Amino acid sequence: MILVTGAAGFIGFHVTQELLNRGKEIVAIDSVNSYYEPTLKENRLKILNDNNNFNFHRFDLCDFDKLKAVFDKYKPKIVCHLAAQAGVRYSLSHPFAYQKSNNEAFLNIIELSKNSNVENFVYASSSSVYGSNTNLPFSENDRVDNPISLYAATKRSNELVAHCYSHLFNLNCSGLRFFTVYGPWGRPDMALFIFTKAIINNQPIDVYNNGKMKRNFTYIDDIVDGILRVLETPKEYELYNIGNNRAEDLLHFISVLEQKLGKKATYNFLPMQPGDVRATVADIEKIRALGFEPKTNIEQGIENFVKWYREYYS
């Protein structure tokens, strides 16, 4: 039995779907909150609910008693903890959402994983932990004690708590530092979703730092492949960059989107947003040792997203 949290979310949905396709039995938890349109989450769940091996529970992970009841009933051997309050910019105005979802909930689930003798605890971290680090590409060996957003600070806190549980209780823990994930069923607060909606509706797109930014845009199928490899490879304590091995200029990314939409964008150039960074470039040699290799270029990835978007929103 595998426990997946955040199964109604973007990455959690795709991970759960692939595990189910492989015949795994899943117990899933999600609060289906309103951070972005719940209808999108509900429609992801409808797809997952078609599989008899999918057991879904709707509640907040801060509810320790309900979470304990799930552990007691299903006795999961692997935990894939993907639920979190996401978003750098949202953390500027809603700090307590991050303390609750990313700190309190994380402590609840790692404590119960320890008590339940879970064999592998894998959790979502973020490339945001690299903060103002200017060493490119980002390596898991770099110092990450200079976060520049509360979101990043909570993710680094998760890594430190996991280290304590690994050291004190011999709980196998692996953290996943995601790099700008995109693809079908993506999050509406992410750049590709926002840009696509605006261009189709003849609205300008906000481009921060005048477009002078680089990102390791990573297609969801590649992310799922990496997560499953980590789930299958318990480590005493490990951190993995999980991203593309090629950094893209933001303006080139937008130009590819324009091509796939067959429509030009109207640009609204703005200064750097507080809490944001100019470049995220991943060193992925560590996860490559597990056989991971990103395969999807942005041309194909954006084409897949645009096709899904047009079908989903008719």
C-alpha positions in Angstrom: 0.0 0.0 0.0 1.3 3.4 -1.0 0.0 6.6 0.7 0.0 9.7 -1.6 -0.9 13.1 -0.2 -2.0 15.9 -2.5 -3.5 13.4 -4.9 -5.9 16.0 -6.3 -3.0 18.4 -7.0 -1.1 18.7 -10.3 1.9 16.5 -9.5 0.0 14.2 -7.1 -2.6 13.4 -9.7 -0.1 12.4 -12.3 1.9 10.3 -9.8 -1.2 8.6 -8.5 -2.4 7.9 -12.0 0.9 6.2 -13.0 1.0 4.2 -9.8 -2.5 2.9 -10.4 -1.6 2.1 -14.0 1.2 -0.1 -12.6 -1.3 -2.0 -10.5 -0.4 -0.4 -7.2 -3.0 0.1 -4.4 -3.2 3.7 -3.3 -4.6 5.4 -0.3 -4.8 9.1 -1.1 -5.5 12.2 1.0 -6.3 15.8 -0.2 -8.2 18.6 1.4 -9.2 20.0 -2.0 -8.8 23.5 -0.8 -9.6 26.7 -2.8 -6.0 28.0 -3.3 -7.0 27.6 -7.0 -10.2 26.5 -8.7 -11.4 23.3 -6.9 -13.3 22.2 -10.0 -10.0 21.3 -11.6 -9.0 19.2 -8.6 -12.5 17.6 -8.5 -12.1 16.6 -12.2 -8.7 15.1 -11.6 -10.3 13.0 -8.7 -13.1 11.8 -11.0 -10.4 10.2 -13.3 -8.7 8.6 -10.3 -11.9 7.4 -8.8 -12.5 5.2 -11.8 -9.8 2.8 -10.5 -10.9 0.3 -7.8 -7.4 0.4 -6.3 -7.9 4.1 -5.4 -9.0 4.8 -1.8 -9.6 8.6 -1.3 -9.9 10.5 2.0 -10.8 14.2 2.0 -9.4 16.1 5.0 -6.7 18.5 6.2 -3.4 16.8 7.1 -3.3 19.1 10.2 -6.0 16.8 11.6 -3.7 14.4 13.4 -6.4 12.0 14.5 -7.9 11.6 11.0 -4.4 11.0 9.6 -3.6 8.5 12.3 -6.8 6.6 11.5 -5.7 6.3 7.9 -2.3 5.0 8.9 -3.9 2.5 11.3 -6.3 1.2 8.7 -4.1 1.0 5.6 -0.6 0.5 7.1 1.2 2.0 4.2 4.8 0.9 3.5 5.6 3.8 1.3 4.6 7.5 1.8 4.7 10.0 -1.1 4.0 13.3 0.6 3.2 15.8 -2.2 0.6 17.9 -0.4 1.7 21.5 0.4 0.8 25.1 0.2 2.5 26.1 -3.0 3.5 29.4 -4.5 6.3 31.9 -3.8 4.1 35.0 -4.4 1.2 33.8 -2.3 3.4 33.4 0.7 4.0 37.1 0.7 0.4 37.8 1.7 -0.7 34.5 3.3 2.1 33.4 5.6 0.0 31.3 8.0 -1.2 29.1 5.2 2.5 27.9 4.9 3.1 27.4 8.6 0.0 25.2 8.7 0.2 23.2 5.5 4.0 23.0 5.1 5.2 22.8 8.7 2.4 21.4 11.0 1.1 19.0 8.4 4.6 17.8 7.5 5.4 17.1 11.2 2.1 15.1 11.5 2.8 12.9 8.6 6.5 12.2 9.2 5.8 11.4 12.9 3.1 8.9 11.9 5.4 7.5 9.2 8.0 6.9 11.9 5.5 5.3 14.2 4.2 3.1 11.5 7.6 1.8 10.4 7.2 3.2 6.9 10.0 1.8 4.6 10.4 4.9 2.4 9.2 8.5 3.1 9.5 10.6 0.0 8.4 14.3 0.1 8.2 17.4 -2.1 10.7 20.1 -1.5 11.5 22.8 -4.0 14.2 24.4 -6.1 13.2 27.6 -4.2 15.4 26.4 -1.3 18.4 27.6 -3.3 17.3 31.2 -2.6 19.8 33.8 -3.6 22.5 31.2 -4.4 24.3 32.3 -7.6 26.2 29.1 -8.2 24.8 27.6 -11.4 23.8 24.9 -11.9 22.3 24.4 -8.4 23.8 21.3 -6.7 22.4 19.4 -3.8 25.8 20.1 -2.1 25.3 23.9 -2.2 24.5 25.7 1.0 20.8 26.6 1.3 20.7 28.8 4.3 19.6 31.9 2.5 15.9 31.5 1.5 14.3 34.6 0.1 10.6 33.6 0.5 8.6 32.1 3.3 7.6 29.3 0.9 11.3 28.4 0.5 11.9 28.6 4.2 9.2 26.1 4.9 10.5 23.7 2.3 14.0 23.9 3.8 12.4 23.3 7.2 10.9 20.1 5.8 14.4 18.9 4.7 15.9 19.6 8.1 13.0 17.8 10.0 13.4 14.9 7.7 17.2 14.8 8.5 16.4 14.6 12.2 13.9 11.8 11.7 16.3 9.9 9.6 19.1 10.3 12.1 17.1 9.7 15.2 14.6 7.0 14.1 16.2 5.4 11.1 13.4 6.5 8.8 14.4 6.5 5.2 13.8 10.0 3.8 14.2 11.4 0.3 13.4 15.0 -0.6 12.5 16.2 -4.1 13.6 19.6 -5.2 11.3 20.3 -8.1 12.2 22.7 -10.9 9.3 24.5 -12.6 6.9 21.7 -13.5 4.4 22.1 -16.3 2.1 20.1 -18.5 -1.6 19.0 -18.9 -3.8 19.3 -15.8 -1.3 21.9 -14.5 -1.7 24.5 -11.8 -3.6 27.7 -12.8 -1.2 29.9 -10.8 1.8 28.8 -12.9 3.3 30.8 -15.7 2.3 28.6 -18.6 -1.3 28.4 -17.5 -1.5 32.1 -16.9 0.2 33.0 -20.2 -2.0 30.6 -22.2 -5.2 31.9 -20.8 -4.2 35.6 -21.3 -3.1 35.1 -24.9 -6.2 33.3 -25.9 -8.4 36.0 -24.3 -6.4 38.8 -25.9 -5.0 40.0 -22.5 -1.5 41.2 -21.8 0.9 38.9 -20.0 3.0 40.1 -17.0 6.7 39.4 -17.7 8.9 40.0 -14.7 12.5 41.3 -14.7 11.8 42.4 -18.3 11.9 38.7 -19.3 15.6 38.3 -18.3 15.0 35.0 -16.5 16.0 31.4 -16.9 14.1 28.3 -15.8 14.5 24.5 -15.9 11.0 24.0 -17.3 10.3 20.3 -16.6 7.5 18.3 -18.2 5.2 16.4 -15.9 5.9 13.0 -17.4 9.6 13.4 -16.7 8.8 14.5 -13.1 6.7 11.4 -12.5 9.4 9.1 -13.8 11.9 10.7 -11.4 9.5 10.4 -8.4 8.7 6.8 -9.1 12.5 6.0 -9.3 13.0 7.6 -5.9 10.0 5.7 -4.4 11.6 2.5 -5.6 15.0 3.3 -4.1 14.9 3.9 -0.3 17.8 5.9 1.0 18.7 6.7 4.6 18.7 10.4 3.9 18.8 12.0 0.4 18.0 15.1 -1.5 17.4 15.1 -5.3 17.2 17.9 -7.8 14.4 16.7 -10.1 14.2 18.9 -13.2 15.3 19.3 -16.8 19.0 19.4 -17.7 18.4 22.4 -20.0 17.6 26.0 -18.8 15.4 28.0 -21.1 15.2 31.7 -21.5 11.7 32.9 -20.4 11.2 34.9 -23.6 12.0 31.8 -25.7 9.5 29.8 -23.6 6.9 32.4 -24.4 7.8 32.5 -28.1 7.3 28.7 -28.3 3.9 29.1 -26.6 2.9 31.8 -29.2 3.9 29.4 -32.0 1.8 26.6 -30.5 -1.2 28.9 -30.0 -0.8 30.5 -33.4 -1.2 33.9 -31.7 1.1 36.6 -30.5 1.2 37.8 -26.9 1.0 41.4 -25.7 3.9 41.9 -23.2 3.7 43.9 -20.0 7.3 44.1 -18.8 7.7 44.5 -15.1 10.6 44.6 -12.5 11.6 41.5 -10.5 8.9 40.3 -8.1 9.9 40.1 -4.4 10.9 36.5 -3.5 11.6 35.5 -7.1 15.0 34.5 -8.5 16.6 35.3 -11.9 17.6 31.7 -12.8 17.0 28.2 -11.7 19.3 25.6 -13.3 19.5 22.1 -12.0 22.5 19.7 -11.6 20.7 16.4 -12.0 23.6 14.0 -11.8 22.5 12.5 -8.5 19.0 11.5 -9.7 20.6 10.3 -13.0 22.3 7.6 -11.0 18.8 6.2 -10.5 18.3 6.0 -14.3 16.4 9.3 -14.6 16.7 11.2 -17.8 14.3 14.0 -18.9 13.0 13.3 -22.4 10.5 16.0 -23.2 11.6 19.3 -24.8 9.6 22.4 -24.4 8.3 22.3 -27.9 6.6 19.0 -27.4 5.6 19.8 -23.8 4.0 23.1 -24.6 2.2 21.5 -27.5 0.8 18.8 -25.2 -0.4 21.4 -22.7 -2.0 23.6 -25.3 -3.9 20.6 -26.7 -5.1 19.7 -23.2 -6.1 23.3 -22.4 -8.2 23.7 -25.5 -10.0 20.4 -25.0 -10.6 21.0 -21.3 -11.9 24.6 -21.6 -13.5 23.9 -25.0 
